[in-house]
Amino acid sequence: MTDGYHYTDCGLDYVYLQNGYTVHNTRHGEGVSIKDARKLHERIALAILDRHTPLQGQDARFLRSMLRLSQEGLARVLRQQRGSVARWEAEPGKDLPGAADSALRMFYALKAGGHDTAVRVITLLQEIDDLQHEPADLCLRNDGVWTAAAA
């Protein structure tokens, strides 16, 4: 079924909403509000896991975003190289390799189900990502040279 609102803001090209959204006019054109987008995304993720077709690159990207992991973090979970994750996501309609498909489905299901180990792994990987992507605080000295700001 493809009636309803074609919801592409989630990064998936096949999601259509039958209700739960409001179309309104803004000074910049037509806008759409989604009721409880967080729960909608959780339901989309479960629908992805329940499908009997292989995960594709766009599904991997969506599940990774739901796990709040970087490509590097997901690569660590799946015991892959970051470049592999990047390639999957760059080809949204291409199937993931079987082992990666199964591992990502299982890991997401464990995390969504509140499995302690999966939650701890995700938390640890998020902390590693945060440390690796810490913002650089810079300041301009009086002599016109940019330097690292004092902590």
C-alpha positions as CSV (number, residue, x, y, z in Angstrom):
1,M,0.0,0.0,0.0
2,T,1.4,3.4,-0.9
3,D,-1.5,5.7,0.0
4,G,-1.0,8.3,2.7
5,Y,2.0,10.4,3.5
6,H,5.4,9.2,2.0
7,Y,7.5,9.6,5.1
8,T,11.1,9.9,3.9
9,D,12.5,12.0,6.8
10,C,13.4,8.7,8.5
11,G,15.8,7.9,5.8
12,L,13.8,5.0,4.3
13,D,12.2,5.3,0.9
14,Y,9.3,2.8,1.6
15,V,7.5,4.2,4.6
16,Y,3.9,5.5,4.1
17,L,1.9,6.9,7.0
18,Q,-1.9,6.3,7.0
19,N,-2.5,8.7,9.9
20,G,-0.6,10.2,12.8
21,Y,0.6,13.3,10.9
22,T,-0.7,16.8,10.2
23,V,-0.1,18.8,7.1
24,H,0.0,22.5,7.7
25,N,1.1,25.6,5.8
26,T,4.1,27.6,7.0
27,R,5.6,30.8,5.6
28,H,8.2,28.5,3.9
29,G,5.6,26.2,2.3
30,E,3.9,23.0,3.3
31,G,5.0,21.4,6.6
32,V,4.2,18.1,8.2
33,S,4.1,17.3,11.9
34,I,4.5,13.7,13.0
35,K,2.8,12.6,16.3
36,D,5.3,10.9,18.6
37,A,8.1,10.4,16.0
38,R,10.2,8.5,18.5
39,K,7.6,5.8,19.0
40,L,7.0,5.8,15.2
41,H,10.7,5.2,14.6
42,E,10.7,2.4,17.2
43,R,7.8,0.7,15.4
44,I,9.5,1.1,12.0
45,A,12.6,-0.6,13.5
46,L,10.6,-3.5,14.7
47,A,8.9,-3.8,11.3
48,I,12.3,-3.9,9.7
49,L,13.4,-6.7,12.1
50,D,10.2,-8.7,11.3
51,R,10.6,-8.6,7.5
52,H,11.5,-11.8,5.8
53,T,13.6,-10.0,3.2
54,P,17.3,-9.1,3.6
55,L,18.3,-5.9,5.3
56,Q,19.4,-3.2,2.8
57,G,21.8,-0.3,3.3
58,Q,19.0,2.1,4.2
59,D,17.8,-0.3,6.9
60,A,21.3,-0.6,8.3
61,R,21.6,3.2,8.5
62,F,18.2,3.5,10.1
63,L,18.9,0.8,12.8
64,R,22.3,2.3,13.4
65,S,20.7,5.7,14.0
66,M,18.2,4.1,16.3
67,L,21.1,2.6,18.3
68,R,22.8,6.1,18.3
69,L,26.0,4.6,17.0
70,S,28.6,5.9,14.6
71,Q,29.6,3.8,11.6
72,E,32.7,2.9,13.6
73,G,30.6,1.8,16.6
74,L,28.3,-0.4,14.4
75,A,31.4,-1.9,12.7
76,R,32.7,-2.8,16.2
77,V,29.4,-4.5,17.1
78,L,29.3,-6.4,13.8
79,R,33.1,-7.2,13.8
80,Q,33.5,-5.4,10.5
81,Q,35.5,-2.5,9.1
82,R,34.0,0.9,9.2
83,G,34.4,1.1,5.5
84,S,32.1,-1.9,5.1
85,V,29.3,-0.1,7.0
86,A,29.9,3.0,5.0
87,R,29.6,1.0,1.7
88,W,26.3,-0.6,2.9
89,E,24.8,2.7,3.7
90,A,26.0,4.3,0.5
91,E,24.0,1.7,-1.5
92,P,20.6,2.0,0.1
93,G,18.9,-0.6,-2.1
94,K,21.6,-3.3,-1.9
95,D,21.3,-6.3,0.4
96,L,23.7,-6.6,3.4
97,P,25.8,-9.7,3.6
98,G,24.0,-12.5,5.5
99,A,26.1,-12.6,8.6
100,A,25.9,-8.8,9.1
101,D,22.2,-8.9,8.5
102,S,21.6,-11.5,11.1
103,A,24.0,-9.9,13.6
104,L,22.4,-6.5,13.3
105,R,18.9,-7.8,13.6
106,M,19.8,-9.8,16.7
107,F,21.8,-7.0,18.3
108,Y,19.0,-4.4,17.7
109,A,16.4,-6.8,19.1
110,L,18.5,-7.4,22.2
111,K,19.0,-3.7,22.8
112,A,15.3,-2.9,22.1
113,G,14.4,-5.6,24.6
114,G,16.6,-4.1,27.3
115,H,19.1,-6.9,27.4
116,D,21.7,-5.8,30.0
117,T,24.7,-6.8,27.9
118,A,23.5,-5.2,24.7
119,V,22.6,-2.0,26.6
120,R,26.1,-1.9,28.3
121,V,27.8,-2.5,24.9
122,I,25.8,0.3,23.3
123,T,26.5,2.7,26.2
124,L,30.2,1.9,26.0
125,L,30.4,2.4,22.3
126,Q,28.5,5.7,22.5
127,E,31.0,6.9,25.2
128,I,33.9,5.9,22.9
129,D,32.2,7.7,20.0
130,D,31.7,10.8,22.2
131,L,35.4,10.8,23.2
132,Q,36.6,10.3,19.6
133,H,34.4,13.2,18.4
134,E,34.9,15.6,21.3
135,P,34.6,19.2,20.0
136,A,37.8,21.2,19.7
137,D,37.6,24.4,21.7
138,L,39.7,27.0,20.1
139,C,40.5,30.6,20.9
140,L,42.0,33.5,19.0
141,R,45.0,35.0,20.9
142,N,45.6,38.7,20.8
143,D,48.5,38.2,18.3
144,G,46.0,36.7,15.8
145,V,47.0,33.0,16.3
146,W,44.4,30.3,16.9
147,T,45.2,27.9,19.7
148,A,43.6,25.3,21.8
149,A,41.5,26.8,24.6
150,A,42.7,26.1,28.1
151,A,40.6,23.5,29.9
